[in-house]
Amino acid sequence: MEPVKREWPQPGDLVVATVRRITHYGAYVSLDEYEKEGLLHISEISSTWIRNIRDFVREGQKVVLKVLRVDTEKGQVDLSLRRVSKRERREKLLYWKRDKKAESLLRSVSEKLKMPFEEIYEKAGVIIEKEFGLYEGLEKTAKEGATVLLELGIPKDMAAALAEIAKEKIKMPIVKIRGTLEMQCTKPNGAILIREALLSVQKIEKPQGVGVDVWVVAAPRYRIEVSAEDYKEAEKVLQRATETALENITKAGGRGAFEREK
């Protein structure tokens, strides 16, 4: 975030950069998080032989680089692409995108309340960042509401605005898990009893935002799917749902089994 951004990166840091100019000996890039320029030397682009630098990087491309050396007096930052693993690249881009989104949310609150961005960051952003991590805290606020922020001592108007904008802008990831119920009942009204056992699944107690769907695969097999924001919560609801269905069909004189899909 801008108010706490270091002026220079440190050796070993991963940085997001934009390729600005390519020469025969490497590429000049701008460091998106520092407003500095750095050099990606051709020897640090790839471990393999390079015929054409543009086969590896191109102007305008976003890249994740590792800082090798920093000379603040000369204003020089030496960088490496070949020393960044795929996992490091993926994680760095994820964190960078989250930081940018969190900053955008705070700026939206600044505009909504007609207050300076720096004031919003000082009175809310710093506190959220310290307690949860900034994006993680805003994500939690989107899920649970302004109470999360009020408990941290954030002013009521800011908490309300942050909760409203976070809920609007942050789409919570949805986890879906499923399995197959196999149920049989040989009584004359067996089909009705199976249907009632399946309907009982829809009536189980579940947290807000959790969905349970049941549909026919091909009798006597029925698919049950639970969608939720949290994997552990989804597992609990799926277990409760299947136990309810099996208990009801057993009480009705039928039998059943459940197979969890991987």
C-alpha positions as CSV (number, residue, x, y, z in Angstrom):
1,M,0.0,0.0,0.0
2,E,1.3,3.5,-0.8
3,P,1.5,5.0,2.8
4,V,3.9,2.2,4.0
5,K,5.7,1.3,0.7
6,R,9.5,1.0,1.0
7,E,11.4,3.2,-1.3
8,W,13.7,0.4,-2.5
9,P,13.3,-3.4,-2.7
10,Q,15.8,-5.6,-0.9
11,P,18.0,-8.4,-2.4
12,G,16.0,-11.6,-2.4
13,D,12.7,-9.9,-2.8
14,L,10.2,-10.9,-5.5
15,V,8.8,-8.0,-7.4
16,V,6.2,-7.5,-10.1
17,A,7.6,-5.5,-13.1
18,T,6.5,-4.4,-16.5
19,V,9.0,-4.8,-19.4
20,R,9.6,-1.4,-21.0
21,R,12.5,-1.7,-23.4
22,I,14.4,-4.7,-24.8
23,T,18.1,-4.5,-25.9
24,H,20.6,-7.0,-27.2
25,Y,22.0,-7.5,-23.6
26,G,18.7,-7.6,-21.7
27,A,15.5,-5.8,-20.8
28,Y,14.7,-2.7,-18.8
29,V,11.7,-3.0,-16.6
30,S,9.7,-0.7,-14.3
31,L,9.0,-2.0,-10.8
32,D,5.3,-1.6,-10.3
33,E,5.5,-1.5,-6.5
34,Y,8.4,0.9,-6.2
35,E,8.2,3.3,-9.2
36,K,11.9,2.4,-10.0
37,E,13.6,1.0,-13.0
38,G,15.6,-2.2,-13.1
39,L,17.7,-4.2,-15.5
40,L,17.0,-7.9,-16.4
41,H,20.3,-8.9,-17.9
42,I,20.2,-11.6,-20.6
43,S,22.2,-14.0,-18.4
44,E,19.4,-13.9,-15.9
45,I,16.5,-14.4,-18.3
46,S,16.8,-18.2,-18.8
47,S,19.1,-21.1,-17.9
48,T,19.0,-22.2,-21.5
49,W,20.6,-20.6,-24.5
50,I,18.8,-17.5,-25.8
51,R,18.7,-16.8,-29.5
52,N,16.1,-14.0,-29.3
53,I,15.2,-12.3,-26.0
54,R,11.7,-11.7,-27.2
55,D,11.1,-15.4,-27.2
56,F,11.2,-15.1,-23.3
57,V,10.0,-11.5,-22.6
58,R,8.2,-8.8,-24.6
59,E,7.5,-5.1,-24.2
60,G,4.4,-4.5,-21.9
61,Q,4.6,-7.9,-20.3
62,K,4.1,-8.3,-16.5
63,V,6.8,-10.5,-15.0
64,V,7.8,-11.6,-11.5
65,L,11.5,-11.1,-10.9
66,K,13.9,-11.7,-8.1
67,V,16.0,-8.8,-6.8
68,L,19.8,-9.6,-7.0
69,R,21.5,-6.3,-6.2
70,V,20.4,-2.8,-5.3
71,D,22.6,0.2,-5.6
72,T,20.7,3.2,-4.3
73,E,23.5,5.7,-5.1
74,K,23.5,4.7,-8.8
75,G,19.7,4.1,-8.8
76,Q,20.3,0.6,-10.1
77,V,18.4,-2.6,-9.5
78,D,19.6,-5.9,-11.0
79,L,17.0,-8.6,-11.4
80,S,16.5,-12.2,-12.4
81,L,13.8,-14.1,-14.1
82,R,15.4,-17.5,-14.3
83,R,15.7,-17.7,-10.4
84,V,11.9,-17.4,-9.9
85,S,10.1,-20.7,-9.6
86,K,6.6,-21.3,-11.0
87,R,5.2,-21.5,-7.5
88,E,6.9,-18.2,-6.5
89,R,5.5,-16.5,-9.6
90,R,2.0,-17.7,-9.0
91,E,2.0,-16.7,-5.3
92,K,3.6,-13.3,-5.9
93,L,1.1,-12.4,-8.6
94,L,-1.8,-13.5,-6.3
95,Y,-0.5,-11.3,-3.4
96,W,0.1,-8.4,-5.7
97,K,-3.4,-8.6,-7.2
98,R,-4.9,-8.8,-3.8
99,D,-2.9,-5.7,-2.6
100,K,-4.1,-3.8,-5.7
101,K,-7.7,-4.8,-5.1
102,A,-7.5,-3.9,-1.4
103,E,-6.1,-0.5,-2.2
104,S,-8.8,0.0,-4.8
105,L,-11.5,-0.8,-2.1
106,L,-10.0,1.7,0.3
107,R,-10.0,4.3,-2.4
108,S,-13.7,3.6,-3.1
109,V,-14.4,4.2,0.6
110,S,-12.3,7.4,0.4
111,E,-14.5,8.6,-2.4
112,K,-17.8,7.5,-0.8
113,L,-17.0,9.3,2.5
114,K,-15.2,12.2,0.8
115,M,-12.2,11.7,3.0
116,P,-8.5,11.6,2.1
117,F,-7.2,8.1,1.2
118,E,-4.4,8.5,3.7
119,E,-6.9,9.0,6.5
120,I,-8.9,6.0,5.6
121,Y,-5.7,3.9,5.5
122,E,-4.5,5.3,8.9
123,K,-7.8,4.8,10.7
124,A,-8.8,1.6,9.2
125,G,-6.3,0.0,6.8
126,V,-3.4,-0.1,9.2
127,I,-5.6,-1.7,11.9
128,I,-7.0,-4.3,9.5
129,E,-3.6,-5.1,8.1
130,K,-2.1,-5.7,11.6
131,E,-5.0,-7.9,12.7
132,F,-5.7,-10.0,9.7
133,G,-3.7,-8.8,6.7
134,L,-5.4,-6.1,4.6
135,Y,-7.0,-8.2,1.9
136,E,-7.8,-11.1,4.2
137,G,-9.5,-8.6,6.7
138,L,-11.6,-7.1,3.9
139,E,-12.5,-10.6,2.7
140,K,-13.6,-11.5,6.3
141,T,-15.6,-8.3,6.4
142,A,-17.3,-9.1,3.1
143,K,-18.3,-12.4,4.6
144,E,-19.3,-11.4,8.2
145,G,-20.2,-7.7,8.0
146,A,-19.2,-4.5,9.7
147,T,-19.1,-6.1,13.2
148,V,-15.6,-7.5,12.3
149,L,-14.3,-3.9,12.0
150,L,-16.3,-2.4,14.8
151,E,-14.7,-4.9,17.2
152,L,-11.3,-3.5,16.1
153,G,-12.3,0.0,17.1
154,I,-12.7,1.3,13.5
155,P,-15.1,4.3,13.3
156,K,-18.7,3.3,12.6
157,D,-19.0,5.3,9.3
158,M,-15.8,3.7,7.9
159,A,-16.8,0.2,9.1
160,A,-20.2,0.5,7.4
161,A,-18.7,1.8,4.1
162,L,-15.9,-0.8,4.1
163,A,-18.4,-3.6,4.7
164,E,-20.7,-2.4,2.0
165,I,-18.0,-2.0,-0.6
166,A,-16.2,-5.2,0.4
167,K,-19.4,-7.2,0.0
168,E,-20.0,-5.6,-3.4
169,K,-16.5,-6.0,-4.8
170,I,-15.1,-9.2,-3.2
171,K,-16.6,-12.4,-4.6
172,M,-16.1,-15.2,-2.2
173,P,-14.7,-18.4,-3.7
174,I,-17.3,-21.2,-3.7
175,V,-16.3,-24.8,-2.7
176,K,-18.5,-27.6,-4.2
177,I,-18.4,-31.2,-2.9
178,R,-20.7,-34.1,-3.8
179,G,-21.5,-37.7,-3.4
180,T,-24.0,-40.3,-4.4
181,L,-26.8,-41.7,-2.3
182,E,-28.2,-45.1,-3.2
183,M,-31.6,-45.7,-1.6
184,Q,-34.2,-48.4,-2.0
185,C,-37.5,-49.2,-0.4
186,T,-39.7,-52.2,-1.4
187,K,-42.9,-50.9,0.3
188,P,-45.8,-50.1,-2.0
189,N,-45.3,-46.4,-1.4
190,G,-41.5,-46.8,-1.6
191,A,-41.0,-44.1,-4.2
192,I,-42.8,-41.6,-2.0
193,L,-40.8,-42.6,1.1
194,I,-37.5,-42.1,-0.9
195,R,-38.7,-38.8,-2.1
196,E,-39.5,-37.7,1.5
197,A,-36.1,-38.8,2.7
198,L,-34.5,-36.7,-0.1
199,L,-36.6,-33.7,0.7
200,S,-35.5,-34.0,4.4
201,V,-32.0,-33.1,3.2
202,Q,-33.3,-29.6,2.1
203,K,-34.6,-29.0,5.6
204,I,-31.4,-29.6,7.6
205,E,-30.0,-26.7,9.6
206,K,-27.1,-25.1,7.7
207,P,-25.1,-21.8,7.9
208,Q,-26.2,-18.8,5.8
209,G,-24.7,-19.0,2.3
210,V,-24.5,-22.8,2.2
211,G,-26.5,-24.6,-0.5
212,V,-27.6,-28.2,-0.7
213,D,-28.9,-29.7,-4.0
214,V,-30.2,-33.2,-4.7
215,W,-31.1,-34.7,-8.1
216,V,-31.7,-38.1,-9.6
217,V,-28.8,-39.8,-11.4
218,A,-30.7,-43.0,-12.3
219,A,-32.9,-44.6,-9.6
220,P,-31.9,-45.8,-7.1
221,R,-28.9,-43.4,-7.3
222,Y,-29.2,-39.8,-6.3
223,R,-26.5,-37.1,-6.3
224,I,-26.2,-34.7,-3.5
225,E,-24.0,-31.5,-3.8
226,V,-23.1,-29.0,-1.1
227,S,-21.7,-25.5,-2.0
228,A,-20.1,-23.3,0.6
229,E,-17.4,-20.7,1.0
230,D,-15.5,-22.9,3.4
231,Y,-14.4,-26.5,2.7
232,K,-14.7,-27.7,6.3
233,E,-18.1,-26.2,6.5
234,A,-19.2,-27.9,3.3
235,E,-17.9,-31.3,4.6
236,K,-19.9,-30.9,7.8
237,V,-23.1,-30.0,6.0
238,L,-22.6,-32.9,3.5
239,Q,-22.2,-35.3,6.4
240,R,-25.3,-34.0,8.2
241,A,-27.3,-34.1,4.9
242,T,-26.4,-37.7,4.1
243,E,-26.9,-38.9,7.7
244,T,-30.4,-37.3,7.6
245,A,-31.4,-38.9,4.4
246,L,-30.1,-42.4,5.4
247,E,-31.7,-42.1,8.8
248,N,-35.1,-41.2,7.3
249,I,-35.1,-44.0,4.7
250,T,-34.1,-46.5,7.3
251,K,-36.9,-45.5,9.6
252,A,-39.3,-45.8,6.7
253,G,-38.3,-49.4,6.3
254,G,-35.9,-49.0,3.4
255,R,-32.1,-49.0,3.2
256,G,-29.4,-46.8,1.8
257,A,-25.7,-46.1,1.4
258,F,-23.5,-43.1,0.6
259,E,-20.4,-42.8,-1.6
260,R,-18.3,-39.6,-1.4
261,E,-17.0,-38.4,-4.8
262,K,-13.4,-37.4,-4.8
